[in-house]
Amino acid sequence: MFYITGDTHGEFSRVERFCENVNPTREDVLIILGDAGINYYGGRRDMNAKRRLAQLPLTLFSIHGNHERRPSTIPSYHTERWNDGEVYVEDEYPNLLFAVDGSFYTFEGVQTFVIGGAYSVDKYYRLANNWHWWPDEQPDEATRRRVEQQLNAHEWQTDIVLTHTCPFRYEPTEVFLSFIDQSKVDKSTEEWLDTIEHRLQYKQWYCGHYHTEKTIDRLTFMFESIRAFPTIGELNGEKT
């Protein structure tokens, strides 16, 4: 089984409760839509979190968010094939996987495309307080080229899209923080995703980032809930 949830930010009690209630195995996968918080602090605190998660009877598959370091910049990670795509993984924690931006994966017959990253609206507050912030939080030009090349190779078609942030036209403005000046927020990733969404033929899109839960058209924002990933039959409108 495949499941999906929103940002965890290093707080995994909901994942542990899920394991207690569902009794999954390592063959079961929980997708985290970015900001998992697994590679945020560095050092012993991250190591302790990974050891805790490594004990769970579950595989975690995380998309890159904006509040975590990219696995590609951490020497202990390497890539390997998984569900028809490439993932980042550490040998010591084989059940903690990270998506490679611009990759297609197949989950029980459901073709799934992943694009991570976003802008931190609290960037300058973080810098002023010596909190972690990474300049490569958003997809760079090389990543954007890879994404578009992969979509070209698949004739701009997929079943599911997984991103951290959303296309610009779907921004949930009702949850914007009132003390953030939106005119100073870099929305280039959202604007680029707008161009992707306009061209792409897809059936469902999931994202996190905004700490809200709602569905607009075919796009679903997720945060604290955990739900089953749709099957190919459900995507095709078949009754279960």
N, C-alpha and C positions, 0 to 999 in steps of 0.2 A: 504493500500500500504506500501511496505517496500522500503527504499532507503539506499544508502551507500555513505560514503565519507571518506577522509583521515584525518590526524591529524589536529586538530584545535588550540591546544596550547592556549586555553583561549580566542581566537579571534573568536567570533560567528557571525560576520556580514554576512558571507555567509549563515549561518543557518537562520538568520532573513530574508534575501532577499529571500531565498527559501520559507519560510512560506508566504511571501507577494505574491510571484508568483504562488504558488501551492494551497494555502488555505487548508492546511491539517487539520486533526482533531487529537485528542489524540489517536485515533485508528491507525493512521499512525505512522510509526517508521523510524527514521533516525539512521543508524548504523555508529558509528565513530570508525575507525580502530586503536584506541589507541592514547595516548597523547591528550586527549580531553582538559585537563587543568582545569578540574572542581575541582580536589583535589590537587592543586599544591601549592598554597601560604599558605593555612591555615588561620583561623581567618576570619575577616570581608571581606577581598577581595574575598575569595572563597564563602562566604555566599552571597555577593552581586551578584556574577556571577550566583549562583544557583537560587536566587530569580528572576533574569532576565530571565533565561531559563525556570523557572517554569511558566512564563506567556505565553510561546509560545504554540500554538495549535498543539502540536507535542509531541511524546515520543522519547527520546534519549536513545539509547542502545550503551554503550561504552565498548570497549575492554580495558584491562589494557595495558598501554604503559610503557615507561621507565622514562618519565618525569612527574610522578604523584604518589601520595601515594595510596597504595592498600586499597580499601574500607574495607577489612577484618580487617585492623588495626585501623579503625576509629569507636569509640564506638556507634555513632549514626546510623550506618548501621545494617541492619538485612537481612536475606535471605527470599525470598518467591518464590513460583512457578510462572512461566511465560512462555508461549509458550513451554510447555513440558520440561523446564529446570529450574534451579535455578538462581536467580539474586540477587545482592545486591541493596538495596533501603533504602532511608531515608523517614520516614513518612511525613516529611514536604515538600518533593519534589518527589511526586509519579511518575512523568513523567521522572525522571532522573535515569536510570537503568544502572548497571554495570554487565558485564558477569562474571560468575565463570569459571575460567580456567578449561578446560577439560570437558566442558558441551556440550550436544547436545540440540539444539533448533529446533522447527519446524515453519517455516515462510511460511504460505500459501502452505503447503504440501512439502516445500523444507527442507530437513534435513540438518542442519547447525552445524558445530563443531567449537569450539572456543579455541584458545591458545594465551594468551597474553604475554607481557613482551619482553624485549630486553636489551642489554647493551648500556650504554651511552658513546659514544666515547669521549665526553667532560667531563667525570667524574672528572679528576684531575683539570681541569680548574674550574669546579663548586666548588670543595672542596676548592681550593685556594682562591676563591672569595666569599666563604660562601653562595653559591647558593644551592638550594635544590637538594639533591641527596639521593636516598634510596637504601640501600644494598640489598633489596629484589626485585630489579627491574626485575631480570630474574626469570624464573621458577625454583624453587628449586627441590630437589630430590623427595619430597613428591608430588609436582605438576606433575612432569614428570611421576611418578608412576600412579597417577590418570588418566592422559591423556592416557597412554598406556593401563591401565585397562579398561577404557571406550571404547577405540577403539577395544580391544579384545572382549568386550561384544557385540559390533556392527559388529563383523567380519571384521574390518578394511575397512568399507564402509561408505561413506557419499556423499551427493550431493555437498555441499559447505564447504570450510574451510576458516575461518577468523582468521588471525594472525596479530600481530603488525609488527614484522620483517618477513623475508622470509627465506626459506631454503637456505643453503650456496651456492648451485650451481647456484642460481638465483640472487645473490648479484649484484646490479647495480653499478659496479665499476666506471662507467663514472661519477657518481655524488658524489663519495667519496671526502671529504674535503682534499685539497692538504697538509694542515699543520698538518694533523693527521697521525702519524706513525702507519700504519695498523698492523705492527708486534706486537704492544702492545695492540691491540684491542681484547677483549675477544669475540671470535666467537662461543663459546660453544653452545649457543642457536640455532644459525643458523645451526651448524653442527648436532645438535640433530634433528632439523626440517627436515634436509636432510634425516635422517633415517626414519622419519615419512612419508615424501613425497614419498620415495622409496617404502614403503609397502602399502600405503593407496590407495584404489580405490575411486577416487573422480572425479567430473565433472568440478569444477571451484574453484580457490583459490584466495582470495583477501588479500592484506596486505598494510600497510602504511609505517611509519617510515622514509623512504628515501626521502620524499618530491619530488617525481617524479611521472610521469604518463606514464605507458607503459604496454604492455602485452607481455609476453613471454610464448609460449605454452599455458597452461591453467591457468597461474598465472598472475594476474593483480595488478600492483602497483597503488595506488590511493593517491591523495593529495587534491587539492582544488576543483575538480569537484564533483558534486553530480549526481548520476545516479540511475535509478530504479534497485532494486534487481532483479535478473533473476527469472522468473517463472519456475515451473517444466516443463511446455511445452517447453519453450525456451531451458532449459538444455537438454531436450530429442530431440532437433532438430526439433520441430514442428514449422511450419510457423504461424505467427500471423497476 
